[in-house]
Amino acid sequence: MKIFITGANGFVGSNLIRFFLKGGHQITALVRSTAKMPSGFPQGVTPVTGDPTKSGSWQDSVSGHDVLINLAGASIFQRWDEKYKQLLRDSRILTTRNLVAAIPADTASSVTLLSTSAVGYYGPTEDQELGEDSPPGDNFLARLAIDWEAEALRAVEKGARVVITRFGVVLGRGGGALQQMTLPFRLFVGGPLGSGLQWFSWIHLDDLCRAAQFVIENRKIHGPINFTAPQPIRNKELARAIGNILGRPYFVPAPGFMIKLIMGEFGSVLLEGQRVVPRLLESNGFRFDYPTIQEALGNLLQD
């Protein structure tokens, strides 16, 4: 296959590139600048430079690819102000709009678009188990996800197959959320956030890569699909699992008021959660290598 990837320099993007290269696929990687790649991409990857939030010559490179994987978007894991919230929107909405616009109408029926979304689509919930047919929420992240997905689904009008991959928190080695999550435990100050009762929906990076290949190959799959492990856990259970594997205490809570004071609006997101399950992946026959947090962390944190 010939695969075009936006967000290629990101944690998920760089790992997906390595995964698909092992399968013998040809990759075109959209990057803002090659200056940030001192060693370059490995053989089999063609870098294309451009700002995906703007129309440009990079769009000419979209033609001729079998699969488009849309991962671009500024990180949500920092304090938000109105300027940064606009960046969160633009980096997702405009990139997706421009990518869809670049799909040639005469070959769109042969194209599969995997466009990222997030479990934030469902908004904050309590104990309700959420599948792909569950309704959206109404906070900032939910409204952002709704608009983000709507832009991707415009490709259906051109005849493309569109799969909306709603990511849980991606856990992998060498970066991403897990690196940030484990630091307090390594410093002996780890513990739950706030009450610790909020649900945490997650997925092991290896399972995410395999799931991406799975939905590409299964052409009957389209529309939203949850990329989460089948067993979400509460935040306090996550803290216990990390502490046990690292041999560190896990009972030092981070008070909710302090998280909100430091992180602002994003702090409220950390103190809320969603209990999201991958109903469509499992009903279509996908099997997780790491269905539980104990198996995932055991693989990722034990040398």
C-alpha positions, 0 to 999 in steps of 0.5 A: 500500500501507499500511505500518506500520514499527517502528524508524522513527527508525533508520538503515534505517527512516528510509531505507525510509520515504523509499523507499516514499514515493517509490512513493506508499505510505502509511506509519504510523511507530511512534516512542517519542516525537515530541519527538525529531523536531523537523522531524517526518516528511514528508507521507504519514507518520502517526506513532504514539507508543508503547513497542513492548516494551509492550502499549499503544494503539499496537497498535490502529494495526496494523489496516488495513495491508497490510505490517508492517515490523519493524525495532525493536531496540537497536544491537549496536555497543557494549560489552555487559554483562548489562544491555545484553544483556537490552536487546538481547533485550527490544527485539527479542523483546518488540517482535516479540511485541507486533506479532504480537499486534496483527495482527487474526486476521480480516484476517491472511491479507492481511498481509505481515510483514517482520521483521528478523533478522541474519546473526548467526543463523549464528554464527561460521564460517570459509570455509563459504558460508552460504545460508538453509538453513544451520544456526544458530550457538550464541553469544549473537547466534545464540540471540538471532536464533533466538528473534527469528525464532520470535516473528515466525513466530507470525504464520504461525499467524494466517495472515499471510505472514512474511518473515524478513530476515537483514541483513548490515551495511548500508552507506549515506550519512549514518550507520550502520556506514559512518560509524563504519568510515571514521572511522579511515581519515580519521584515517590510522589505518585498517586490518583488525581483528585478523587481517583474515581474517574474512568481512564480509557486507554490503549497500548501503542502496539494494539493501536498500530495493529488496529489501524492495519485491521480497519484498513484491511476490513473494508466493511468497517467505516464511520466512528470506531473506538480505539481503546482497550476493552477494560477501562479502569478508574484513575486510582486503579491506574495509580495502583498498577503503576506504583506496583510495577515500579515498586513505588508508593501510589497513595499520594493524591493530587488534590483536585483544586490544585490541578484546576489551579495549575492546569485551568480548564484542562484540569477539569478534563483530567478530573473527569473521564469516560468509560469507553469500550471498543465494541466495533473492533471486538465485534469485527474480530479484532483481538487485543494483545494487551486487554488489561492495564496490568498486561500493558504496563507490565510490557511497557514498564518492566525492563 
